[in-house]
Amino acid sequence: MASVGELPRPGRAQAAYPIRPVRLVVGYTAGGVSDILARLIGQRLSQRLGQPFVIEDRPGAASNVAADYVVHAPPDGYTLFLAGISNAINVSLYPNLDFNFARDLAPVAIFSRSPLVMEVSPAFPAKTVPEFIAYAKEHPGALTMGSAGTGGATHVSGELFQMLTGIKLTHVPYRGSPPALDDLLAGRVQVMFDNVASSIALIRDGKLHPLAVSSPTDALPGVPPIGDFVPGYEAYVWNGIAAPRDCPATVIATLNAAVNAIATEPDFKKQLADLGNTAVTDSPEGFGKLIAADTAKWAKVVQFAGIKAE
């Protein structure tokens, strides 16, 4: 019988994974929502699988720097990527990348999903989505829409709203949600489609008025979905784990089972809910179908709005 050391790489992975620390690479700076989610899932993976899951932040180019790093890492399951909706958007936003997210990274497991919230200052005259659409049509080109950056979810979700309603908003990109929210509170921009996690405290304090959410959620009770007023509208952000393309199927199966189990834990679900997120589970194949669908969906919006990466 061959010893473990004589087995090929897939055999070693099947015999024992993980046997040393695993890196989970995040494409954004420490302290942001992506980093927080990575640390929440990483801590529990460490507990469940018996090896440290070390969070490594590699910010830059809307997470493309981190994605590229993982694409070119050894496909052994010891370098993983915190994937998000921005990676599906980036496929069409950055056509000259030397990698393709859907092709070169293997979906492992999705664990978090969150809608965005369409919000205005309490002083804004429109209090519902139909009132906002009517006001925008009465004041063409006069309203500005803040976002956390060009081409991100908080931008393209607003462009999708314009595409489906026929209104025109002037996009004002910021470097992250906090400065955009500051100007929204001050009335320097009129509307924002923000991540629930970034805005939920301001909404609960009555400092921002939510018109609607981009998909149904329990995080903001009583706030209707945009789709109730704009047929076909749905948008949300998600986070999951991906690995280099040729990662062994046994490793992916081990990680998927662990992540799915974590996503059903009551304390983990509560921590995500406190951030305005919902814990979700799926197979690697289901996660891959979501990535493919969102890649195609947002490509149409990027083309419609003529969005160019900064």
C-alpha positions as CSV (number, residue, x, y, z in Angstrom):
1,M,0.0,0.0,0.0
2,A,1.3,3.5,-0.9
3,S,1.9,5.8,2.0
4,V,0.1,9.2,2.2
5,G,3.3,10.9,1.2
6,E,3.4,8.9,-2.1
7,L,-0.1,9.7,-3.1
8,P,-0.8,12.3,-5.8
9,R,-2.1,15.7,-4.7
10,P,-5.8,14.8,-5.0
11,G,-5.2,11.7,-2.8
12,R,-3.4,13.7,-0.2
13,A,-6.3,16.2,-0.1
14,Q,-8.8,13.4,0.3
15,A,-6.8,11.8,3.1
16,A,-6.7,14.9,5.2
17,Y,-7.8,18.5,4.6
18,P,-6.9,20.9,6.1
19,I,-3.6,19.8,7.7
20,R,-2.1,23.4,7.9
21,P,-3.4,27.0,8.0
22,V,-5.6,28.2,5.2
23,R,-5.6,31.8,3.8
24,L,-8.9,33.5,3.0
25,V,-8.1,36.5,0.8
26,V,-10.3,39.6,0.9
27,G,-10.3,42.2,-1.8
28,Y,-11.1,45.1,0.4
29,T,-9.6,46.9,3.4
30,A,-9.7,45.7,7.0
31,G,-12.8,46.8,8.9
32,G,-15.2,46.9,6.0
33,V,-18.2,44.6,5.6
34,S,-16.3,42.1,3.4
35,D,-13.5,41.9,6.0
36,I,-16.0,41.5,8.8
37,L,-17.9,38.7,7.0
38,A,-14.6,36.9,6.2
39,R,-13.6,37.0,9.8
40,L,-17.0,35.7,11.0
41,I,-16.9,32.7,8.6
42,G,-13.1,32.2,9.0
43,Q,-13.4,31.9,12.8
44,R,-16.0,29.2,12.5
45,L,-14.2,27.3,9.8
46,S,-11.2,27.3,12.1
47,Q,-13.3,25.8,14.9
48,R,-15.0,23.3,12.6
49,L,-12.0,22.1,10.6
50,G,-9.3,22.3,13.2
51,Q,-6.9,24.6,11.4
52,P,-6.5,28.4,11.4
53,F,-8.3,30.3,8.6
54,V,-6.2,33.4,8.3
55,I,-7.8,36.5,6.8
56,E,-5.5,38.3,4.3
57,D,-6.7,41.7,3.0
58,R,-5.4,42.6,-0.5
59,P,-7.4,45.6,-1.5
60,G,-7.3,47.2,-5.0
61,A,-9.2,47.5,-8.3
62,A,-12.6,46.5,-6.9
63,S,-11.2,43.3,-5.5
64,N,-9.5,42.3,-8.8
65,V,-6.1,42.4,-7.2
66,A,-7.1,39.8,-4.6
67,A,-9.0,37.7,-7.2
68,D,-6.0,37.6,-9.5
69,Y,-3.7,36.6,-6.6
70,V,-6.0,33.6,-5.8
71,V,-6.4,32.6,-9.4
72,H,-2.6,32.1,-9.7
73,A,-2.2,30.4,-6.3
74,P,-1.6,26.7,-6.0
75,P,-5.0,24.9,-6.4
76,D,-4.7,22.9,-3.2
77,G,-7.4,24.5,-1.0
78,Y,-5.0,26.5,1.1
79,T,-5.6,29.8,-0.6
80,L,-9.2,30.8,-0.9
81,F,-11.0,33.9,-2.0
82,L,-13.9,35.8,-0.5
83,A,-16.0,36.2,-3.6
84,G,-18.8,38.8,-3.9
85,I,-21.2,40.4,-6.3
86,S,-18.6,42.9,-7.4
87,N,-16.7,40.0,-9.1
88,A,-19.6,39.1,-11.3
89,I,-20.0,42.8,-12.2
90,N,-16.2,43.2,-12.9
91,V,-16.3,40.6,-15.7
92,S,-17.9,43.2,-18.0
93,L,-16.6,46.3,-16.3
94,Y,-12.9,45.2,-16.7
95,P,-12.8,43.4,-20.1
96,N,-9.0,43.4,-20.3
97,L,-8.3,41.3,-17.1
98,D,-5.9,38.4,-17.6
99,F,-8.4,36.1,-15.8
100,N,-12.1,35.4,-15.9
101,F,-13.8,35.1,-12.6
102,A,-16.4,32.6,-13.7
103,R,-13.9,30.5,-15.5
104,D,-10.8,30.6,-13.4
105,L,-12.2,30.4,-9.9
106,A,-14.2,27.4,-8.6
107,P,-17.3,28.2,-6.6
108,V,-17.1,26.6,-3.2
109,A,-20.0,27.9,-1.1
110,I,-22.2,31.0,-0.7
111,F,-23.0,31.9,2.9
112,S,-24.4,35.5,3.0
113,R,-26.9,37.5,1.0
114,S,-28.3,41.0,1.5
115,P,-30.5,43.4,-0.3
116,L,-29.7,47.0,-0.9
117,V,-31.9,49.8,0.4
118,M,-33.2,52.7,-1.7
119,E,-33.0,55.6,0.7
120,V,-33.4,59.4,0.9
121,S,-33.1,62.1,3.5
122,P,-36.3,62.4,5.6
123,A,-36.6,66.0,4.2
124,F,-36.9,64.7,0.6
125,P,-40.4,65.3,-0.7
126,A,-41.0,61.8,-2.0
127,K,-41.8,59.2,0.6
128,T,-42.5,56.1,-1.6
129,V,-41.0,54.7,-4.8
130,P,-44.0,55.8,-7.0
131,E,-43.7,59.3,-5.6
132,F,-39.9,59.3,-6.2
133,I,-40.4,58.2,-9.8
134,A,-43.0,60.9,-10.4
135,Y,-40.8,63.5,-8.8
136,A,-37.8,62.5,-10.9
137,K,-39.9,62.7,-14.1
138,E,-41.1,66.1,-13.1
139,H,-37.5,67.2,-12.5
140,P,-35.5,65.5,-15.3
141,G,-31.8,65.5,-14.7
142,A,-32.0,67.4,-11.5
143,L,-31.6,64.5,-9.0
144,T,-28.2,63.0,-8.0
145,M,-27.5,59.5,-6.9
146,G,-24.6,58.7,-4.6
147,S,-22.8,55.5,-4.6
148,A,-19.8,53.8,-2.9
149,G,-17.9,53.8,-6.2
150,T,-18.3,53.5,-9.9
151,G,-19.3,50.0,-11.0
152,G,-20.0,48.6,-7.6
153,A,-23.3,47.1,-6.4
154,T,-24.5,50.5,-5.0
155,H,-24.0,52.0,-8.5
156,V,-25.3,49.3,-10.8
157,S,-28.4,48.7,-8.7
158,G,-29.3,52.4,-9.2
159,E,-28.6,52.1,-12.9
160,L,-30.9,49.1,-13.1
161,F,-33.6,51.2,-11.5
162,Q,-33.2,53.9,-14.1
163,M,-33.2,51.3,-16.9
164,L,-36.5,49.9,-15.8
165,T,-38.3,53.2,-14.9
166,G,-37.0,55.5,-17.6
167,I,-35.9,58.2,-15.2
168,K,-32.5,59.8,-15.3
169,L,-30.3,60.4,-12.2
170,T,-26.9,62.0,-12.2
171,H,-24.4,59.5,-10.6
172,V,-22.0,60.8,-8.0
173,P,-19.4,58.2,-7.0
174,Y,-17.6,58.3,-3.7
175,R,-14.8,56.3,-2.1
176,G,-17.0,54.0,0.0
177,S,-20.4,54.4,1.6
178,P,-19.5,56.6,4.6
179,P,-18.7,59.8,2.5
180,A,-21.7,59.1,0.3
181,L,-24.0,58.8,3.3
182,D,-22.6,62.0,4.7
183,D,-23.7,63.9,1.6
184,L,-27.0,62.1,1.5
185,L,-27.7,63.2,5.1
186,A,-26.7,66.7,4.2
187,G,-28.9,66.8,1.1
188,R,-26.0,67.2,-1.4
189,V,-27.2,64.0,-3.1
190,Q,-30.8,63.0,-3.2
191,V,-30.9,59.2,-3.2
192,M,-28.6,56.2,-2.6
193,F,-29.0,52.5,-3.2
194,D,-26.8,51.4,-0.3
195,N,-25.9,48.1,1.4
196,V,-28.3,47.5,4.3
197,A,-25.3,46.8,6.5
198,S,-23.9,50.3,6.0
199,S,-27.2,52.2,6.4
200,I,-29.3,50.1,8.9
201,A,-28.2,52.1,12.0
202,L,-29.0,55.4,10.3
203,I,-32.4,54.1,9.2
204,R,-33.2,52.8,12.7
205,D,-32.3,56.2,14.2
206,G,-34.6,57.9,11.8
207,K,-31.8,59.8,10.1
208,L,-32.5,58.2,6.7
209,H,-35.9,57.3,5.1
210,P,-36.0,53.9,3.3
211,L,-38.2,54.0,0.3
212,A,-37.8,50.3,-0.5
213,V,-35.4,47.4,-0.5
214,S,-33.9,45.8,-3.6
215,S,-35.2,42.3,-2.7
216,P,-37.3,41.0,0.2
217,T,-35.7,41.0,3.6
218,D,-36.5,40.7,7.3
219,A,-33.8,43.2,8.2
220,L,-36.1,46.2,7.6
221,P,-39.6,45.1,8.5
222,G,-42.4,47.0,6.7
223,V,-40.1,48.3,4.0
224,P,-41.5,47.0,0.6
225,P,-39.4,45.6,-2.2
226,I,-38.7,47.8,-5.2
227,G,-40.2,45.0,-7.4
228,D,-43.6,45.7,-5.9
229,F,-43.6,49.0,-7.9
230,V,-41.0,48.3,-10.7
231,P,-41.8,44.9,-12.3
232,G,-38.7,42.8,-12.8
233,Y,-36.5,44.8,-10.4
234,E,-34.3,42.7,-8.1
235,A,-30.8,43.3,-6.8
236,Y,-28.8,42.0,-3.9
237,V,-25.2,41.5,-2.8
238,W,-23.8,38.2,-1.8
239,N,-20.6,36.7,-0.4
240,G,-19.2,33.3,-0.7
241,I,-15.9,31.4,-1.0
242,A,-14.1,30.4,-4.2
243,A,-10.9,28.5,-4.9
244,P,-8.5,28.3,-7.8
245,R,-10.1,26.4,-10.7
246,D,-8.3,23.1,-10.3
247,C,-8.9,22.7,-6.6
248,P,-9.7,19.0,-5.8
249,A,-13.4,18.2,-5.7
250,T,-12.9,16.5,-2.3
251,V,-11.5,19.8,-0.8
252,I,-14.4,21.8,-2.3
253,A,-16.9,19.2,-0.8
254,T,-15.3,19.5,2.6
255,L,-15.4,23.3,2.6
256,N,-19.0,23.4,1.2
257,A,-20.3,21.0,3.9
258,A,-18.5,23.1,6.6
259,V,-19.8,26.4,5.4
260,N,-23.4,25.1,4.9
261,A,-23.3,23.8,8.5
262,I,-22.1,27.1,9.8
263,A,-24.8,29.0,7.9
264,T,-27.4,27.1,9.9
265,E,-26.0,27.9,13.3
266,P,-28.3,30.3,15.2
267,D,-25.6,32.6,16.5
268,F,-24.0,32.9,13.1
269,K,-27.4,33.7,11.6
270,K,-27.9,36.4,14.2
271,Q,-24.5,38.0,13.6
272,L,-25.3,38.2,9.9
273,A,-28.8,39.6,10.7
274,D,-27.3,42.3,12.8
275,L,-25.4,43.4,9.7
276,G,-28.5,43.3,7.6
277,N,-27.5,40.0,5.9
278,T,-29.2,36.7,5.7
279,A,-27.3,33.4,6.0
280,V,-27.8,31.1,3.0
281,T,-26.6,27.7,1.8
282,D,-26.2,26.1,-1.6
283,S,-24.1,23.5,-3.4
284,P,-21.0,24.5,-5.4
285,E,-23.1,23.9,-8.5
286,G,-25.9,26.2,-7.3
287,F,-23.4,28.9,-6.4
288,G,-21.9,28.6,-9.8
289,K,-25.3,29.1,-11.5
290,L,-25.9,32.2,-9.4
291,I,-22.5,33.6,-10.5
292,A,-23.3,32.9,-14.1
293,A,-26.7,34.5,-13.9
294,D,-25.5,37.7,-12.2
295,T,-22.6,38.0,-14.6
296,A,-25.0,38.1,-17.5
297,K,-27.5,40.3,-15.7
298,W,-25.1,43.0,-14.7
299,A,-23.3,43.0,-18.1
300,K,-26.6,44.3,-19.6
301,V,-26.8,47.1,-17.0
302,V,-23.1,48.0,-17.5
303,Q,-23.7,48.2,-21.3
304,F,-27.0,50.2,-20.9
305,A,-25.4,52.8,-18.6
306,G,-22.1,52.9,-20.4
307,I,-20.2,52.4,-17.2
308,K,-16.4,52.6,-17.5
309,A,-14.1,51.5,-14.7
310,E,-12.2,54.3,-13.1
